[in-house]
Amino acid sequence: MVTAIIVGAGHRAMCYGSFSLVQPERFKVVGVADPNMLRCKKAAEKFGFGEDMIFHDADELVCRGKLADCVINGTMDEDHVRTTVPLLEAGYDVLLEKPFAVTKEEVKILDEAVKRTGRKVMICHVLRYSDFYVAIKERILKGEIGKIVSIQTSEHVSYHHVANCFIRGKWRREDVCKSTMLMSKCCHDLDLISWYMSGVAPVRVSSFGGRHFFRAENAPENAGEYCLLDCPLEKECVYSNRNINLNHPKRWSFYVWTGLEHIAEPTEEEYTAELKRKDNPYARCIWKMDNNVVDRQSVMVEFADGAVATHNMIAGTSRPCRKLHIIGTAGEIEGTMDDSKFVVRKIDTRPGHEFSVEEVDLTKYGDTTGAFGGHGGGDQGVIADFVSVLEGNTPSISCTALADSINGHLIGFLADQARVENRIVEF
């Protein structure tokens, strides 16, 4: 049995830890480190360990020596490398939430620590494990579309997602969370591009975008400062906290309602009171926040073999979705992850034909969300592969070992540099 300690008992780490409830004979969570004692007690109750395995933070855990096989590190972005390096030196293997670093320098620090200690680090690029992206990877490996010449990806971040996480939420300011919107939201997509390119090195990057929509000058005339306190327009505003959160209190509960974590089942009155607190960022007008992250960005990458990839992030869309179009020398693959469907097209020179189309519908094979929901089943896939690797088995084709996850992060860091400096950045 592989044993694990959760460091940073937020939504993501607790999600991965739930694998111990699905396959208890293979994996067991035996401890937690988090300064929030309420979250620690919830983890202890959920996974069944005592108070002697509750720690204030990663530093306290390291001081106690090695108490488990591995750590699930779900701390905030800027704490990932700072906490992981001592854990590796203490003998732990680590499943690390993305983005695993917030600077190019941190990438180097972590890479050197892995090589020095010989420990295993896998990154939570969960989309590599979704049925949709795995099925496409398998076809690329079989050579069905030939050599890749172009990859086009896009992510549409819904109006409620961007509002709750990147405008009012804890990823709204680069100077506070230390991650850009591109790295917080789209390092999945940049990782997928690098994964599909099968180790071909990226050579240069350009990028354009900015914060153009969620700005004070775009606020409707007479808009108030707080949705439920002083805004005469809030009932009609799609970004009103009544429409986004009170009408859907469980949609983003693990981010929006942290002030109510001590209450098992909050009432409507308690939810409403929480959004009337002036010290609560979720109470404020979406147009008058202190956010400074971009709300749109495009990235272009050239690879060493001449292939070109683009990624477009658009925030504030009606429907959340990820789209993919890969063109090779012998065919192309195009699809939308959220539909769990894609098509494979190939040239067809028969009389009366132009191209052939094969439609692949993954929903025919059952549930595509996975046991934990979200990310097309990737949440369960990444922790299952991590446990399998620690058991000594051969990694899957999706394996997110650190060495194979670096290029995607570097693309993101250089893309943000290119956008800010308005230039092409060479690797």
Protein Blocks (a to p, Z undefined) as FASTA:
>chain_A
ZZdddehjafklmmmmmmmmmmmmloccfbdcdfblklmmmmmmmnopafklccfblmlm
mmnopabfbdcdfbdfklmmmmmmmmmmnopacdddddfbfbfklmmmmmmmmmmnopac
ddfdfklmpmklmmmmmmmmnomnopafbdcddddddfklmmmmmmmmmklbfklnopaf
klmmmmmmmmmmmmmnnopacfbdcdedddfklcfklpcehiafbfklmpcklmmpmkbm
klmmmmmmmlmmmmmmmmmmmpmbacfklmmmmmmcfklmklpcfklccbfbdfbdcddd
ddfkopacdddddehifbdcdddddddfkbccdddfklopacdddddfbghiabdcdddd
fklnocfkbjnggjihmmmmmmmmmmmmmnopacdfklccfklmmmmmmmmmmmmmmmmn
opaddZZ
